[in-house]
Amino acid sequence: MYKHVFIGVIKEGVDDAKVNERIEMMRAIKEDVPQVIGFAVGRNLGWLMPKDAIILTFNFNSREDLQAFIDCDAHQKVGAVAGEVFDMEASMAFQIKI
């Protein structure tokens, strides 16, 4: 299994409505990419880490399926507006094989 993990550190001053809008955009990706076999997104509770962040994971059966996700229009649209909500220098993305 392959997993894409994104930790998006939320910029100071961004209102909850804008953050929730981005969460919904991320959720919608799974509808456009049939290769997604698992998905989770949520906001950091801040218990162990002080950063206000969104954490999301997408699961795939193969590297090719993960690449299809990275290349899809829905993912590109989210990426194009990510900087409005997330501090992209502090945010991180990982692709891992489990």
PAMAR-922183 format. One record per atom (N, C-alpha, C): residue in three letters; residue number from 1; x, y, z; atom name. Coordinates in pm, 1 decimal, decimal comma. Example, Ala and Ser with C-alpha at 12.3 -4.5 7.8 and 13.67 -1.06 7.14 Angstrom:
node type=ala | seq=1 | px=1319,0 | py=-569,0 | pz=780,0 | atom=N
node type=ala | seq=1 | px=1230,0 | py=-450,0 | pz=780,0 | atom=CA
node type=ala | seq=1 | px=1320,0 | py=-330,0 | pz=780,0 | atom=C
node type=ser | seq=2 | px=1285,0 | py=-225,0 | pz=708,0 | atom=N
node type=ser | seq=2 | px=1367,0 | py=-106,0 | pz=714,0 | atom=CA
node type=ser | seq=2 | px=1290,0 | py=3,0 | pz=787,0 | atom=C
END
This chain:
node type=met | seq=1 | px=85,2 | py=-117,7 | pz=0,0 | atom=N
node type=met | seq=1 | px=0,0 | py=0,0 | pz=0,0 | atom=CA
node type=met | seq=1 | px=89,4 | py=123,5 | pz=0,0 | atom=C
node type=tyr | seq=2 | px=41,7 | py=226,6 | pz=-67,3 | atom=N
node type=tyr | seq=2 | px=109,4 | py=355,6 | pz=-70,9 | atom=CA
node type=tyr | seq=2 | px=20,3 | py=458,4 | pz=-3,1 | atom=C
node type=lys | seq=3 | px=85,2 | py=552,7 | pz=62,8 | atom=N
node type=lys | seq=3 | px=10,8 | py=653,3 | pz=137,1 | atom=CA
node type=lys | seq=3 | px=68,7 | py=791,1 | pz=106,2 | atom=C
node type=his | seq=4 | px=-19,4 | py=886,6 | pz=81,7 | atom=N
node type=his | seq=4 | px=17,9 | py=1027,6 | pz=67,7 | atom=CA
node type=his | seq=4 | px=-29,0 | py=1096,6 | pz=194,3 | atom=C
node type=val | seq=5 | px=64,4 | py=1164,7 | pz=261,8 | atom=N
node type=val | seq=5 | px=33,0 | py=1234,9 | pz=386,6 | atom=CA
node type=val | seq=5 | px=67,1 | py=1382,0 | pz=365,8 | atom=C
node type=phe | seq=6 | px=-27,3 | py=1469,0 | pz=399,8 | atom=N
node type=phe | seq=6 | px=-4,1 | py=1613,4 | pz=393,3 | atom=CA
node type=phe | seq=6 | px=-32,3 | py=1672,7 | pz=529,9 | atom=C
node type=ile | seq=7 | px=62,8 | py=1750,3 | pz=579,3 | atom=N
node type=ile | seq=7 | px=44,7 | py=1825,8 | pz=703,3 | atom=CA
node type=ile | seq=7 | px=49,9 | py=1972,0 | pz=662,5 | atom=C
node type=gly | seq=8 | px=-66,9 | py=2035,6 | pz=661,8 | atom=N
node type=gly | seq=8 | px=-78,5 | py=2173,9 | pz=620,1 | atom=CA
node type=gly | seq=8 | px=-88,2 | py=2265,5 | pz=740,3 | atom=C
node type=val | seq=9 | px=17,8 | py=2340,3 | pz=766,4 | atom=N
node type=val | seq=9 | px=18,6 | py=2433,8 | pz=878,9 | atom=CA
node type=val | seq=9 | px=-64,5 | py=2555,9 | pz=840,1 | atom=C
node type=ile | seq=10 | px=-166,4 | py=2582,1 | pz=919,4 | atom=N
node type=ile | seq=10 | px=-260,1 | py=2691,0 | pz=889,6 | atom=CA
node type=ile | seq=10 | px=-196,1 | py=2825,2 | pz=924,8 | atom=C
node type=lys | seq=11 | px=-206,3 | py=2919,3 | pz=832,1 | atom=N
node type=lys | seq=11 | px=-154,0 | py=3053,6 | pz=855,6 | atom=CA
node type=lys | seq=11 | px=-232,2 | py=3120,8 | pz=967,6 | atom=C
node type=glu | seq=12 | px=-162,5 | py=3204,1 | pz=1044,1 | atom=N
node type=glu | seq=12 | px=-231,1 | py=3282,3 | pz=1147,5 | atom=CA
node type=glu | seq=12 | px=-330,8 | py=3376,4 | pz=1082,8 | atom=C
node type=gly | seq=13 | px=-446,7 | py=3389,4 | pz=1145,7 | atom=N
node type=gly | seq=13 | px=-547,8 | py=3483,2 | pz=1099,2 | atom=CA
node type=gly | seq=13 | px=-644,7 | py=3427,8 | pz=996,1 | atom=C
node type=val | seq=14 | px=-622,8 | py=3305,7 | pz=948,5 | atom=N
node type=val | seq=14 | px=-715,7 | py=3246,1 | pz=852,9 | atom=CA
node type=val | seq=14 | px=-839,0 | py=3199,4 | pz=929,1 | atom=C
node type=asp | seq=15 | px=-956,5 | py=3241,1 | pz=884,3 | atom=N
node type=asp | seq=15 | px=-1078,1 | py=3205,6 | pz=958,3 | atom=CA
node type=asp | seq=15 | px=-1118,9 | py=3060,9 | pz=934,2 | atom=C
node type=asp | seq=16 | px=-1196,6 | py=3008,1 | pz=1029,0 | atom=N
node type=asp | seq=16 | px=-1238,0 | py=2868,1 | pz=1025,1 | atom=CA
node type=asp | seq=16 | px=-1317,8 | py=2834,7 | pz=899,3 | atom=C
node type=ala | seq=17 | px=-1395,0 | py=2928,6 | pz=847,7 | atom=N
node type=ala | seq=17 | px=-1473,5 | py=2901,9 | pz=727,1 | atom=CA
node type=ala | seq=17 | px=-1380,9 | py=2869,0 | pz=609,5 | atom=C
node type=lys | seq=18 | px=-1271,5 | py=2940,9 | pz=595,5 | atom=N
node type=lys | seq=18 | px=-1176,5 | py=2917,3 | pz=487,1 | atom=CA
node type=lys | seq=18 | px=-1105,6 | py=2783,1 | pz=506,8 | atom=C
node type=val | seq=19 | px=-1071,7 | py=2751,2 | pz=631,8 | atom=N
node type=val | seq=19 | px=-1008,3 | py=2622,2 | pz=661,1 | atom=CA
node type=val | seq=19 | px=-1104,8 | py=2508,8 | pz=627,0 | atom=C
node type=asn | seq=20 | px=-1229,0 | py=2521,0 | pz=668,7 | atom=N
node type=asn | seq=20 | px=-1328,9 | py=2418,0 | pz=639,6 | atom=CA
node type=asn | seq=20 | px=-1353,4 | py=2403,1 | pz=489,6 | atom=C
node type=glu | seq=21 | px=-1346,6 | py=2512,8 | pz=417,0 | atom=N
node type=glu | seq=21 | px=-1361,1 | py=2508,0 | pz=271,0 | atom=CA
node type=glu | seq=21 | px=-1249,9 | py=2422,3 | pz=209,9 | atom=C
node type=arg | seq=22 | px=-1127,0 | py=2439,9 | pz=258,6 | atom=N
node type=arg | seq=22 | px=-1015,3 | py=2359,5 | pz=208,0 | atom=CA
node type=arg | seq=22 | px=-1031,1 | py=2212,2 | pz=245,3 | atom=C
node type=ile | seq=23 | px=-1079,4 | py=2185,6 | pz=365,1 | atom=N
node type=ile | seq=23 | px=-1103,7 | py=2046,7 | pz=406,1 | atom=CA
node type=ile | seq=23 | px=-1203,6 | py=1982,3 | pz=310,5 | atom=C
node type=glu | seq=24 | px=-1309,6 | py=2052,7 | pz=276,5 | atom=N
node type=glu | seq=24 | px=-1409,8 | py=1998,1 | pz=185,0 | atom=CA
node type=glu | seq=24 | px=-1352,3 | py=1977,3 | pz=45,1 | atom=C
node type=met | seq=25 | px=-1264,7 | py=2067,4 | pz=0,8 | atom=N
node type=met | seq=25 | px=-1199,0 | py=2048,3 | pz=-129,2 | atom=CA
node type=met | seq=25 | px=-1114,9 | py=1920,9 | pz=-127,2 | atom=C
node type=met | seq=26 | px=-1045,7 | py=1898,0 | pz=-16,5 | atom=N
node type=met | seq=26 | px=-963,0 | py=1777,7 | pz=-3,2 | atom=CA
node type=met | seq=26 | px=-1049,0 | py=1652,3 | pz=-2,5 | atom=C
node type=arg | seq=27 | px=-1160,9 | py=1658,1 | pz=67,7 | atom=N
node type=arg | seq=27 | px=-1252,3 | py=1543,1 | pz=70,1 | atom=CA
node type=arg | seq=27 | px=-1306,6 | py=1512,2 | pz=-69,2 | atom=C
node type=ala | seq=28 | px=-1330,3 | py=1614,0 | pz=-147,3 | atom=N
node type=ala | seq=28 | px=-1388,4 | py=1595,2 | pz=-280,2 | atom=CA
node type=ala | seq=28 | px=-1292,7 | py=1524,8 | pz=-375,8 | atom=C
node type=ile | seq=29 | px=-1163,4 | py=1532,7 | pz=-349,5 | atom=N
node type=ile | seq=29 | px=-1066,7 | py=1467,8 | pz=-438,2 | atom=CA
node type=ile | seq=29 | px=-1096,3 | py=1319,4 | pz=-450,5 | atom=C
node type=lys | seq=30 | px=-1132,0 | py=1256,0 | pz=-339,6 | atom=N
node type=lys | seq=30 | px=-1154,0 | py=1110,7 | pz=-343,4 | atom=CA
node type=lys | seq=30 | px=-1267,9 | py=1072,5 | pz=-436,2 | atom=C
node type=glu | seq=31 | px=-1360,6 | py=1164,9 | pz=-462,1 | atom=N
node type=glu | seq=31 | px=-1470,3 | py=1138,2 | pz=-555,0 | atom=CA
node type=glu | seq=31 | px=-1422,6 | py=1140,5 | pz=-700,7 | atom=C
node type=asp | seq=32 | px=-1316,1 | py=1218,0 | pz=-726,4 | atom=N
node type=asp | seq=32 | px=-1263,0 | py=1232,2 | pz=-862,6 | atom=CA
node type=asp | seq=32 | px=-1155,1 | py=1130,3 | pz=-895,7 | atom=C
node type=val | seq=33 | px=-1102,8 | py=1062,1 | pz=-794,4 | atom=N
node type=val | seq=33 | px=-991,3 | py=970,1 | pz=-815,5 | atom=CA
node type=val | seq=33 | px=-1031,7 | py=831,6 | pz=-766,4 | atom=C
node type=pro | seq=34 | px=-1074,9 | py=744,6 | pz=-858,0 | atom=N
node type=pro | seq=34 | px=-1122,4 | py=612,6 | pz=-816,7 | atom=CA
node type=pro | seq=34 | px=-1013,3 | py=525,3 | pz=-755,3 | atom=C
node type=gln | seq=35 | px=-887,3 | py=561,8 | pz=-775,5 | atom=N
node type=gln | seq=35 | px=-777,2 | py=483,6 | pz=-719,8 | atom=CA
node type=gln | seq=35 | px=-762,8 | py=499,3 | pz=-568,6 | atom=C
node type=val | seq=36 | px=-828,2 | py=598,8 | pz=-509,9 | atom=N
node type=val | seq=36 | px=-820,3 | py=619,6 | pz=-364,7 | atom=CA
node type=val | seq=36 | px=-892,8 | py=504,1 | pz=-295,5 | atom=C
node type=ile | seq=37 | px=-819,8 | py=432,2 | pz=-209,1 | atom=N
node type=ile | seq=37 | px=-882,1 | py=320,5 | pz=-137,1 | atom=CA
node type=ile | seq=37 | px=-905,1 | py=351,9 | pz=10,5 | atom=C
node type=gly | seq=38 | px=-853,6 | py=464,1 | pz=56,2 | atom=N
node type=gly | seq=38 | px=-875,3 | py=507,3 | pz=193,6 | atom=CA
node type=gly | seq=38 | px=-839,6 | py=653,9 | pz=205,6 | atom=C
node type=phe | seq=39 | px=-906,5 | py=722,4 | pz=298,1 | atom=N
node type=phe | seq=39 | px=-888,5 | py=866,6 | pz=309,1 | atom=CA
node type=phe | seq=39 | px=-924,2 | py=910,3 | pz=450,3 | atom=C
node type=ala | seq=40 | px=-848,0 | py=1004,7 | pz=503,0 | atom=N
node type=ala | seq=40 | px=-881,9 | py=1066,9 | pz=631,8 | atom=CA
node type=ala | seq=40 | px=-829,2 | py=1209,7 | pz=630,5 | atom=C
node type=val | seq=41 | px=-904,2 | py=1299,6 | pz=690,8 | atom=N
node type=val | seq=41 | px=-859,6 | py=1438,1 | pz=706,1 | atom=CA
node type=val | seq=41 | px=-915,2 | py=1491,2 | pz=837,7 | atom=C
node type=gly | seq=42 | px=-836,3 | py=1570,5 | pz=904,7 | atom=N
node type=gly | seq=42 | px=-881,2 | py=1630,8 | pz=1029,4 | atom=CA
node type=gly | seq=42 | px=-787,5 | py=1742,7 | pz=1070,7 | atom=C
node type=arg | seq=43 | px=-832,3 | py=1818,1 | pz=1168,3 | atom=N
node type=arg | seq=43 | px=-754,0 | py=1930,0 | pz=1219,0 | atom=CA
node type=arg | seq=43 | px=-680,6 | py=1885,5 | pz=1344,2 | atom=C
node type=asn | seq=44 | px=-554,7 | py=1922,4 | pz=1354,7 | atom=N
node type=asn | seq=44 | px=-473,6 | py=1888,2 | pz=1470,5 | atom=CA
node type=asn | seq=44 | px=-541,0 | py=1938,1 | pz=1598,5 | atom=C
node type=leu | seq=45 | px=-546,2 | py=1852,1 | pz=1698,0 | atom=N
node type=leu | seq=45 | px=-607,3 | py=1888,8 | pz=1825,1 | atom=CA
node type=leu | seq=45 | px=-514,8 | py=1973,1 | pz=1911,7 | atom=C
node type=gly | seq=46 | px=-386,8 | py=1974,7 | pz=1881,6 | atom=N
node type=gly | seq=46 | px=-291,6 | py=2058,4 | pz=1953,2 | atom=CA
node type=gly | seq=46 | px=-248,9 | py=2003,0 | pz=2087,8 | atom=C
node type=trp | seq=47 | px=-274,5 | py=1877,4 | pz=2114,1 | atom=N
node type=trp | seq=47 | px=-239,1 | py=1819,1 | pz=2244,2 | atom=CA
node type=trp | seq=47 | px=-89,5 | py=1801,9 | pz=2260,0 | atom=C
node type=leu | seq=48 | px=-21,9 | py=1759,6 | pz=2153,1 | atom=N
node type=leu | seq=48 | px=121,8 | py=1734,0 | pz=2160,8 | atom=CA
node type=leu | seq=48 | px=203,8 | py=1830,0 | pz=2076,2 | atom=C
node type=met | seq=49 | px=141,9 | py=1887,4 | pz=1977,5 | atom=N
node type=met | seq=49 | px=211,3 | py=1979,0 | pz=1887,7 | atom=CA
node type=met | seq=49 | px=138,3 | py=2112,5 | pz=1888,9 | atom=C
node type=pro | seq=50 | px=211,6 | py=2221,7 | pz=1897,8 | atom=N
node type=pro | seq=50 | px=145,7 | py=2352,2 | pz=1908,3 | atom=CA
node type=pro | seq=50 | px=90,9 | py=2408,1 | pz=1777,6 | atom=C
node type=lys | seq=51 | px=130,6 | py=2353,6 | pz=1664,2 | atom=N
node type=lys | seq=51 | px=88,9 | py=2410,1 | pz=1536,1 | atom=CA
node type=lys | seq=51 | px=-57,8 | py=2380,1 | pz=1505,9 | atom=C
node type=asp | seq=52 | px=-127,2 | py=2480,6 | pz=1453,4 | atom=N
node type=asp | seq=52 | px=-262,2 | py=2460,1 | pz=1402,8 | atom=CA
node type=asp | seq=52 | px=-247,4 | py=2407,4 | pz=1261,5 | atom=C
node type=ala | seq=53 | px=-291,0 | py=2284,5 | pz=1239,0 | atom=N
node type=ala | seq=53 | px=-265,7 | py=2220,1 | pz=1110,6 | atom=CA
node type=ala | seq=53 | px=-379,0 | py=2127,4 | pz=1071,5 | atom=C
node type=ile | seq=54 | px=-386,2 | py=2101,6 | pz=943,4 | atom=N
node type=ile | seq=54 | px=-472,7 | py=1999,3 | pz=885,5 | atom=CA
node type=ile | seq=54 | px=-382,6 | py=1882,5 | pz=847,8 | atom=C
node type=ile | seq=55 | px=-425,0 | py=1762,9 | pz=882,4 | atom=N
node type=ile | seq=55 | px=-351,1 | py=1643,0 | pz=844,3 | atom=CA
node type=ile | seq=55 | px=-443,2 | py=1559,2 | pz=758,1 | atom=C
node type=leu | seq=56 | px=-392,8 | py=1518,6 | pz=642,1 | atom=N
node type=leu | seq=56 | px=-473,9 | py=1430,5 | pz=558,4 | atom=CA
node type=leu | seq=56 | px=-390,1 | py=1316,2 | pz=506,9 | atom=C
node type=thr | seq=57 | px=-457,5 | py=1204,4 | pz=485,9 | atom=N
node type=thr | seq=57 | px=-392,8 | py=1086,8 | pz=427,6 | atom=CA
node type=thr | seq=57 | px=-483,0 | py=1030,1 | pz=318,7 | atom=C
node type=phe | seq=58 | px=-419,2 | py=987,8 | pz=211,1 | atom=N
node type=phe | seq=58 | px=-485,5 | py=914,0 | pz=104,3 | atom=CA
node type=phe | seq=58 | px=-410,2 | py=782,9 | pz=89,0 | atom=C
node type=asn | seq=59 | px=-481,8 | py=671,8 | pz=72,0 | atom=N
node type=asn | seq=59 | px=-421,3 | py=540,4 | pz=54,0 | atom=CA
node type=asn | seq=59 | px=-445,6 | py=490,1 | pz=-87,7 | atom=C
node type=phe | seq=60 | px=-344,3 | py=417,5 | pz=-140,5 | atom=N
node type=phe | seq=60 | px=-348,7 | py=365,2 | pz=-277,1 | atom=CA
node type=phe | seq=60 | px=-288,4 | py=225,5 | pz=-280,8 | atom=C
node type=asn | seq=61 | px=-330,2 | py=147,0 | pz=-378,1 | atom=N
node type=asn | seq=61 | px=-276,7 | py=12,2 | pz=-395,0 | atom=CA
node type=asn | seq=61 | px=-140,2 | py=10,4 | pz=-462,8 | atom=C
node type=ser | seq=62 | px=-110,2 | py=110,4 | pz=-545,3 | atom=N
node type=ser | seq=62 | px=13,7 | py=107,4 | pz=-622,5 | atom=CA
node type=ser | seq=62 | px=72,6 | py=247,7 | pz=-637,2 | atom=C
node type=arg | seq=63 | px=198,5 | py=249,6 | pz=-676,2 | atom=N
node type=arg | seq=63 | px=264,4 | py=376,6 | pz=-702,6 | atom=CA
node type=arg | seq=63 | px=196,1 | py=449,0 | pz=-818,7 | atom=C
node type=glu | seq=64 | px=151,9 | py=372,9 | pz=-916,8 | atom=N
node type=glu | seq=64 | px=82,5 | py=432,3 | pz=-1032,8 | atom=CA
node type=glu | seq=64 | px=-48,5 | py=499,0 | pz=-989,8 | atom=C
node type=asp | seq=65 | px=-118,1 | py=436,7 | pz=-897,0 | atom=N
node type=asp | seq=65 | px=-242,4 | py=496,4 | pz=-845,6 | atom=CA
node type=asp | seq=65 | px=-213,1 | py=625,6 | pz=-770,2 | atom=C
node type=leu | seq=66 | px=-106,2 | py=625,5 | pz=-691,5 | atom=N
node type=leu | seq=66 | px=-64,8 | py=747,1 | pz=-620,1 | atom=CA
node type=leu | seq=66 | px=-28,5 | py=855,9 | pz=-719,9 | atom=C
node type=gln | seq=67 | px=42,9 | py=820,0 | pz=-825,3 | atom=N
node type=gln | seq=67 | px=80,8 | py=919,3 | pz=-926,1 | atom=CA
node type=gln | seq=67 | px=-42,2 | py=974,9 | pz=-997,1 | atom=C
node type=ala | seq=68 | px=-141,1 | py=891,6 | pz=-1023,4 | atom=N
node type=ala | seq=68 | px=-265,8 | py=938,9 | pz=-1086,0 | atom=CA
node type=ala | seq=68 | px=-332,8 | py=1043,4 | pz=-997,2 | atom=C
node type=phe | seq=69 | px=-329,4 | py=1021,9 | pz=-867,6 | atom=N
node type=phe | seq=69 | px=-383,6 | py=1118,8 | pz=-772,1 | atom=CA
node type=phe | seq=69 | px=-306,3 | py=1250,0 | pz=-778,0 | atom=C
node type=ile | seq=70 | px=-174,2 | py=1241,8 | pz=-774,8 | atom=N
node type=ile | seq=70 | px=-91,6 | py=1362,3 | pz=-776,4 | atom=CA
node type=ile | seq=70 | px=-116,2 | py=1443,3 | pz=-903,6 | atom=C
node type=asp | seq=71 | px=-137,0 | py=1373,8 | pz=-1014,9 | atom=N
node type=asp | seq=71 | px=-155,7 | py=1440,0 | pz=-1144,1 | atom=CA
node type=asp | seq=71 | px=-298,5 | py=1485,5 | pz=-1172,9 | atom=C
node type=cys | seq=72 | px=-396,8 | py=1440,5 | pz=-1095,2 | atom=N
node type=cys | seq=72 | px=-537,5 | py=1468,5 | pz=-1128,1 | atom=CA
node type=cys | seq=72 | px=-570,4 | py=1617,3 | pz=-1114,6 | atom=C
node type=asp | seq=73 | px=-670,2 | py=1660,9 | pz=-1191,1 | atom=N
node type=asp | seq=73 | px=-712,1 | py=1801,4 | pz=-1189,6 | atom=CA
node type=asp | seq=73 | px=-756,1 | py=1848,2 | pz=-1051,3 | atom=C
node type=ala | seq=74 | px=-828,9 | py=1763,8 | pz=-978,8 | atom=N
node type=ala | seq=74 | px=-879,0 | py=1803,9 | pz=-845,9 | atom=CA
node type=ala | seq=74 | px=-762,9 | py=1832,7 | pz=-750,9 | atom=C
node type=his | seq=75 | px=-660,6 | py=1750,3 | pz=-753,9 | atom=N
node type=his | seq=75 | px=-543,0 | py=1772,0 | pz=-667,8 | atom=CA
node type=his | seq=75 | px=-470,1 | py=1899,0 | pz=-709,7 | atom=C
node type=gln | seq=76 | px=-458,9 | py=1920,8 | pz=-838,3 | atom=N
node type=gln | seq=76 | px=-392,5 | py=2041,4 | pz=-888,0 | atom=CA
node type=gln | seq=76 | px=-467,8 | py=2168,2 | pz=-845,9 | atom=C
node type=lys | seq=77 | px=-600,8 | py=2162,6 | pz=-848,1 | atom=N
node type=lys | seq=77 | px=-681,9 | py=2278,7 | pz=-806,7 | atom=CA
node type=lys | seq=77 | px=-661,4 | py=2309,8 | pz=-659,0 | atom=C
node type=val | seq=78 | px=-658,6 | py=2207,2 | pz=-575,1 | atom=N
node type=val | seq=78 | px=-634,4 | py=2228,4 | pz=-432,0 | atom=CA
node type=val | seq=78 | px=-494,6 | py=2287,0 | pz=-411,5 | atom=C
node type=gly | seq=79 | px=-396,9 | py=2230,8 | pz=-481,0 | atom=N
node type=gly | seq=79 | px=-260,4 | py=2280,5 | pz=-468,2 | atom=CA
node type=gly | seq=79 | px=-244,4 | py=2425,2 | pz=-511,4 | atom=C
node type=ala | seq=80 | px=-320,0 | py=2466,4 | pz=-611,1 | atom=N
node type=ala | seq=80 | px=-309,9 | py=2603,2 | pz=-662,8 | atom=CA
node type=ala | seq=80 | px=-356,4 | py=2708,0 | pz=-562,6 | atom=C
node type=val | seq=81 | px=-446,3 | py=2670,0 | pz=-471,9 | atom=N
node type=val | seq=81 | px=-498,8 | py=2766,1 | pz=-374,2 | atom=CA
node type=val | seq=81 | px=-453,9 | py=2735,0 | pz=-231,5 | atom=C
node type=ala | seq=82 | px=-368,8 | py=2635,6 | pz=-215,3 | atom=N
node type=ala | seq=82 | px=-325,3 | py=2594,7 | pz=-81,1 | atom=CA
node type=ala | seq=82 | px=-258,0 | py=2708,1 | pz=-5,5 | atom=C
node type=gly | seq=83 | px=-179,7 | py=2789,5 | pz=-74,4 | atom=N
node type=gly | seq=83 | px=-107,1 | py=2898,0 | pz=-9,9 | atom=CA
node type=gly | seq=83 | px=-195,4 | py=3005,2 | pz=51,2 | atom=C
node type=glu | seq=84 | px=-322,8 | py=3008,8 | pz=14,3 | atom=N
node type=glu | seq=84 | px=-415,4 | py=3104,9 | pz=74,5 | atom=CA
node type=glu | seq=84 | px=-444,3 | py=3069,9 | pz=220,3 | atom=C
node type=val | seq=85 | px=-434,1 | py=2942,5 | pz=254,6 | atom=N
node type=val | seq=85 | px=-469,6 | py=2894,5 | pz=388,5 | atom=CA
node type=val | seq=85 | px=-347,6 | py=2841,0 | pz=463,8 | atom=C
node type=phe | seq=86 | px=-257,5 | py=2774,5 | pz=391,8 | atom=N
node type=phe | seq=86 | px=-146,3 | py=2706,3 | pz=456,2 | atom=CA
node type=phe | seq=86 | px=-14,7 | py=2781,0 | pz=437,3 | atom=C
node type=asp | seq=87 | px=67,3 | py=2778,4 | pz=540,6 | atom=N
node type=asp | seq=87 | px=204,8 | py=2826,3 | pz=532,1 | atom=CA
node type=asp | seq=87 | px=282,1 | py=2715,4 | pz=462,2 | atom=C
node type=met | seq=88 | px=305,2 | py=2730,0 | pz=333,2 | atom=N
node type=met | seq=88 | px=362,5 | py=2621,8 | pz=254,1 | atom=CA
node type=met | seq=88 | px=508,1 | py=2593,5 | pz=290,3 | atom=C
node type=glu | seq=89 | px=578,3 | py=2689,8 | pz=347,4 | atom=N
node type=glu | seq=89 | px=715,9 | py=2663,2 | pz=391,1 | atom=CA
node type=glu | seq=89 | px=719,3 | py=2577,1 | pz=516,3 | atom=C
node type=ala | seq=90 | px=617,6 | py=2586,2 | pz=599,7 | atom=N
node type=ala | seq=90 | px=611,3 | py=2506,9 | pz=723,0 | atom=CA
node type=ala | seq=90 | px=536,1 | py=2375,6 | pz=701,1 | atom=C
node type=ser | seq=91 | px=457,9 | py=2367,4 | pz=595,3 | atom=N
node type=ser | seq=91 | px=378,5 | py=2247,1 | pz=566,4 | atom=CA
node type=ser | seq=91 | px=467,7 | py=2139,5 | pz=505,9 | atom=C
node type=met | seq=92 | px=421,0 | py=2014,6 | pz=513,5 | atom=N
node type=met | seq=92 | px=499,5 | py=1901,6 | pz=461,4 | atom=CA
node type=met | seq=92 | px=408,5 | py=1801,9 | pz=391,8 | atom=C
node type=ala | seq=93 | px=465,2 | py=1733,6 | pz=293,6 | atom=N
node type=ala | seq=93 | px=395,2 | py=1624,4 | pz=227,2 | atom=CA
node type=ala | seq=93 | px=490,9 | py=1505,5 | pz=218,7 | atom=C
node type=phe | seq=94 | px=435,3 | py=1387,3 | pz=236,2 | atom=N
node type=phe | seq=94 | px=514,7 | py=1265,1 | pz=231,9 | atom=CA
node type=phe | seq=94 | px=439,6 | py=1161,9 | pz=147,7 | atom=C
node type=gln | seq=95 | px=516,1 | py=1080,0 | pz=78,0 | atom=N
node type=gln | seq=95 | px=460,7 | py=964,5 | pz=8,9 | atom=CA
node type=gln | seq=95 | px=539,0 | py=845,4 | pz=63,5 | atom=C
node type=ile | seq=96 | px=466,1 | py=748,9 | pz=119,1 | atom=N
node type=ile | seq=96 | px=532,0 | py=635,4 | pz=183,3 | atom=CA
node type=ile | seq=96 | px=474,3 | py=504,3 | pz=134,5 | atom=C
node type=lys | seq=97 | px=556,4 | py=401,4 | pz=139,0 | atom=N
node type=lys | seq=97 | px=511,9 | py=266,3 | pz=107,3 | atom=CA
node type=lys | seq=97 | px=503,3 | py=190,5 | pz=238,6 | atom=C
node type=ile | seq=98 | px=390,1 | py=126,7 | pz=259,4 | atom=N
node type=ile | seq=98 | px=367,3 | py=53,5 | pz=384,8 | atom=CA
node type=ile | seq=98 | px=377,9 | py=-95,6 | pz=358,2 | atom=C
END
